[in-house]
Amino acid sequence: MTTELSQYRYWRRGGCRGVLRAGHLDENLLVDWLHGRWPVACELLKSEARRATRRVEIGGQLMLVKQYRHRPLLPARAAAVHRTTLRLQQLGVSVPSSLGYARGGGHSIQVAQWLEGATPLLSCAGTPGVEEKLAPAIEGLLAQVAAMHTAGLVHGDLKWGNILRRGNETWLVDLDSVSRARPGRSGARDLARFLVDCEEAGCSADFVHRVQAVYGEQRGWDPARVRRWIAADYRKITERHRRRYGAGHRL
């Protein structure tokens, strides 16, 4: 789904500023959130040194709010994620819609659509019939990933936990790491990371080969070219997982 830029408006209030999608939020709410005044219907999902993720309900609407500690002299991370979301949507990549972002009070926040009923692909790992269950969704996902790579963008952490699924629909999430491709950070690493999770989720070698072939079809490449392209990154990731989790690790 493509979101038109005209749906967003810029605002500034009380030392805070940002961009909002019309009809979804009021800037007073974002000012409150920037200063730690969260609503009662708020659940902290994850807390890290420089980032916290919350699920917030406002007027019956669920939203995902990421709060970042602002780093002086550097661009606000929330604004970058907002722009990344719009760019990916323009490419036809399914991601949760951005409802806006704000900056102030030493923090920045980005507000995204909450996808009701969608669960991480990871929740299917090791379940009976996982390949048949996920095949249609993964084919659609690979077409979107290939479009992103063709445009010179990489996700940066394309693991099963960062892909949401509802039926045969998928969405890429955790867009903080999306960047332009560069040496050492290419689409090959994305695909290799995804394939390692396929194997650790219990998928067969035939299924993994099919994933490579489907991705290659989207790029106009034969499977042999795909395998050569990802070989170095695949070795690095599998070796890292072997050292960290032990041989035969399963998701």
C-alpha positions as CSV (number, residue, x, y, z in Angstrom):
1,M,0.0,0.0,0.0
2,T,1.4,3.4,-1.0
3,T,0.8,6.3,1.4
4,E,0.6,9.8,-0.2
5,L,2.8,12.4,1.3
6,S,-0.1,14.9,1.2
7,Q,-1.7,12.9,4.0
8,Y,0.9,14.1,6.5
9,R,1.3,17.6,8.1
10,Y,4.2,19.2,9.9
11,W,3.7,20.6,13.4
12,R,5.6,22.4,16.1
13,R,4.6,22.9,19.8
14,G,6.3,23.6,23.1
15,G,9.8,22.9,21.9
16,C,8.7,19.7,20.1
17,R,8.1,19.1,16.4
18,G,7.2,16.4,14.0
19,V,4.9,15.0,11.3
20,L,1.5,13.5,11.7
21,R,-0.8,11.6,9.4
22,A,-4.1,13.4,9.3
23,G,-7.0,11.9,11.2
24,H,-5.0,9.6,13.4
25,L,-3.3,11.5,16.2
26,D,-3.2,14.9,17.9
27,E,0.2,16.6,18.5
28,N,-0.7,17.1,22.1
29,L,-0.5,13.3,22.6
30,L,2.9,13.1,21.1
31,V,4.2,16.0,23.3
32,D,2.9,14.1,26.3
33,W,4.6,10.9,25.1
34,L,7.9,12.6,24.5
35,H,7.9,13.8,28.1
36,G,7.0,10.3,29.5
37,R,3.3,10.9,30.1
38,W,1.9,7.7,28.7
39,P,-1.8,6.8,28.6
40,V,-3.3,4.1,30.9
41,A,-3.9,1.8,27.9
42,C,-0.1,1.4,27.3
43,E,1.9,-1.8,27.4
44,L,5.7,-1.8,27.4
45,L,6.7,-4.5,24.9
46,K,10.5,-4.1,24.9
47,S,13.0,-1.9,26.6
48,E,16.7,-1.4,25.5
49,A,19.4,1.1,26.3
50,R,18.4,3.6,23.6
51,R,15.0,2.3,22.5
52,A,11.7,1.3,24.0
53,T,8.7,-0.2,22.2
54,R,5.1,0.2,23.4
55,R,1.6,-0.8,22.3
56,V,-0.7,2.1,22.9
57,E,-4.5,2.3,22.5
58,I,-6.1,5.7,21.8
59,G,-9.9,5.9,21.1
60,G,-10.1,2.2,20.3
61,Q,-7.2,2.3,17.9
62,L,-4.0,0.3,18.6
63,M,-0.6,1.7,17.7
64,L,3.0,0.7,18.0
65,V,5.2,3.4,19.4
66,K,9.0,3.3,19.3
67,Q,10.8,5.8,21.5
68,Y,14.4,6.6,20.9
69,R,16.8,8.5,23.1
70,H,18.0,11.4,21.0
71,R,21.6,11.7,20.2
72,P,22.8,15.3,19.8
73,L,24.1,16.4,16.4
74,L,22.6,13.3,14.8
75,P,19.3,13.0,12.8
76,A,16.3,11.8,14.8
77,R,16.0,8.1,14.4
78,A,12.2,8.2,14.4
79,A,12.2,10.5,11.4
80,A,14.6,8.2,9.5
81,V,12.3,5.2,10.2
82,H,9.3,7.2,9.1
83,R,11.0,8.1,5.8
84,T,12.1,4.5,5.3
85,T,8.5,3.3,5.8
86,L,7.3,5.7,3.0
87,R,10.1,4.7,0.7
88,L,9.4,1.0,1.1
89,Q,5.7,1.5,0.5
90,Q,6.5,3.4,-2.7
91,L,8.4,0.2,-3.8
92,G,5.4,-2.0,-3.1
93,V,7.0,-3.5,0.1
94,S,4.4,-4.2,2.8
95,V,5.3,-2.6,6.1
96,P,3.1,-1.2,8.9
97,S,2.0,2.3,7.9
98,S,3.7,5.2,9.7
99,L,1.2,7.5,11.5
100,G,4.0,10.1,12.2
101,Y,7.0,11.0,14.3
102,A,8.0,13.6,16.8
103,R,11.1,14.9,18.5
104,G,11.6,16.8,21.7
105,G,12.5,16.4,25.4
106,G,15.6,14.5,24.6
107,H,13.7,11.8,22.7
108,S,12.1,11.0,19.4
109,I,9.2,8.7,18.7
110,Q,7.7,7.0,15.7
111,V,4.1,5.8,15.7
112,A,3.1,2.9,13.4
113,Q,0.0,1.0,12.6
114,W,-0.7,-2.0,14.8
115,L,-1.4,-5.1,12.7
116,E,-4.2,-6.9,14.6
117,G,-3.9,-10.7,14.3
118,A,-0.5,-10.7,12.6
119,T,2.2,-12.8,14.3
120,P,5.9,-13.2,13.7
121,L,6.9,-15.8,11.1
122,L,9.0,-17.2,14.0
123,S,5.9,-18.5,15.7
124,C,5.6,-21.1,12.9
125,A,9.1,-22.5,13.4
126,G,9.1,-26.2,14.1
127,T,5.4,-26.7,13.6
128,P,4.0,-29.6,11.5
129,G,3.5,-28.7,7.9
130,V,5.4,-25.4,8.2
131,E,6.6,-25.5,4.6
132,E,3.1,-26.0,3.1
133,K,1.7,-23.4,5.5
134,L,4.2,-20.7,4.7
135,A,5.0,-21.3,1.0
136,P,2.4,-18.8,-0.5
137,A,3.3,-16.1,2.1
138,I,7.0,-16.5,1.5
139,E,6.7,-16.4,-2.3
140,G,5.0,-13.0,-1.9
141,L,7.6,-11.9,0.6
142,L,10.5,-12.8,-1.7
143,A,9.0,-10.7,-4.5
144,Q,9.0,-7.7,-2.1
145,V,12.4,-8.3,-0.8
146,A,13.8,-8.6,-4.4
147,A,12.1,-5.2,-5.2
148,M,13.8,-3.6,-2.2
149,H,17.2,-5.0,-3.2
150,T,16.8,-4.0,-6.8
151,A,16.2,-0.5,-5.6
152,G,19.5,-0.6,-3.7
153,L,18.0,-1.0,-0.2
154,V,18.7,-3.7,2.4
155,H,16.7,-4.6,5.5
156,G,19.8,-5.4,7.6
157,D,18.2,-8.0,9.8
158,L,15.9,-10.2,7.7
159,K,15.2,-12.9,10.3
160,W,11.9,-14.7,10.9
161,G,11.3,-12.6,14.0
162,N,11.2,-9.4,11.9
163,I,8.5,-10.6,9.5
164,L,4.9,-10.6,10.5
165,R,2.3,-12.9,8.8
166,R,-1.5,-13.0,8.7
167,G,-2.7,-15.7,6.4
168,N,-0.8,-15.3,3.2
169,E,0.1,-11.6,3.9
170,T,3.5,-10.6,5.2
171,W,5.0,-7.4,6.5
172,L,8.6,-6.4,7.2
173,V,9.1,-4.8,10.6
174,D,11.9,-3.5,12.7
175,L,13.0,-1.1,10.0
176,D,15.7,0.7,12.1
177,S,18.4,-1.2,10.2
178,V,17.2,-0.5,6.7
179,S,19.9,1.3,4.7
180,R,21.4,1.7,1.3
181,A,23.4,-1.3,0.1
182,R,27.1,-1.1,0.5
183,P,30.1,-3.4,0.7
184,G,29.6,-5.8,3.7
185,R,25.9,-4.9,3.9
186,S,24.2,-6.1,0.7
187,G,21.0,-7.9,-0.2
188,A,23.0,-11.1,-0.2
189,R,23.3,-10.8,3.6
190,D,19.5,-10.3,3.9
191,L,18.8,-13.4,1.9
192,A,21.4,-15.5,3.6
193,R,20.0,-14.5,7.0
194,F,16.5,-15.5,6.0
195,L,17.7,-18.8,4.6
196,V,19.6,-19.6,7.9
197,D,16.3,-19.1,9.7
198,C,14.5,-21.4,7.2
199,E,16.9,-24.1,8.1
200,E,16.8,-23.5,11.8
201,A,13.0,-23.5,11.6
202,G,13.1,-27.1,10.4
203,C,12.5,-26.5,6.7
204,S,14.0,-29.1,4.3
205,A,16.9,-28.5,1.9
206,D,14.4,-28.7,-1.0
207,F,12.4,-25.8,0.5
208,V,15.6,-23.8,1.0
209,H,16.5,-24.4,-2.7
210,R,13.0,-23.3,-3.7
211,V,13.4,-20.1,-1.8
212,Q,16.6,-19.4,-3.6
213,A,15.0,-20.2,-7.0
214,V,12.0,-17.9,-6.3
215,Y,14.2,-15.0,-5.3
216,G,16.3,-15.6,-8.4
217,E,13.3,-15.5,-10.6
218,Q,12.4,-12.1,-9.3
219,R,15.9,-10.8,-10.1
220,G,16.2,-12.6,-13.4
221,W,19.0,-14.8,-12.0
222,D,19.4,-18.6,-12.1
223,P,19.7,-20.5,-8.8
224,A,23.5,-21.0,-9.2
225,R,24.0,-17.3,-9.4
226,V,21.9,-16.8,-6.2
227,R,24.0,-19.4,-4.4
228,R,27.3,-17.8,-5.4
229,W,25.9,-14.4,-4.4
230,I,25.0,-15.4,-0.9
231,A,27.8,-17.9,-0.2
232,A,30.2,-15.7,1.8
233,D,27.5,-14.2,4.0
234,Y,25.8,-17.5,4.5
235,R,29.1,-19.1,5.8
236,K,29.6,-16.2,8.2
237,I,26.1,-16.3,9.6
238,T,26.0,-20.1,10.0
239,E,29.4,-20.0,11.7
240,R,28.4,-17.3,14.0
241,H,25.2,-19.2,15.0
242,R,27.2,-22.4,15.5
243,R,29.6,-20.6,17.9
244,R,26.7,-18.8,19.7
245,Y,24.1,-21.5,19.9
246,G,25.9,-24.8,19.1
247,A,25.6,-27.2,16.2
248,G,22.1,-28.2,15.2
249,H,20.4,-25.1,16.7
250,R,16.7,-24.9,16.1
251,L,14.4,-21.8,16.4
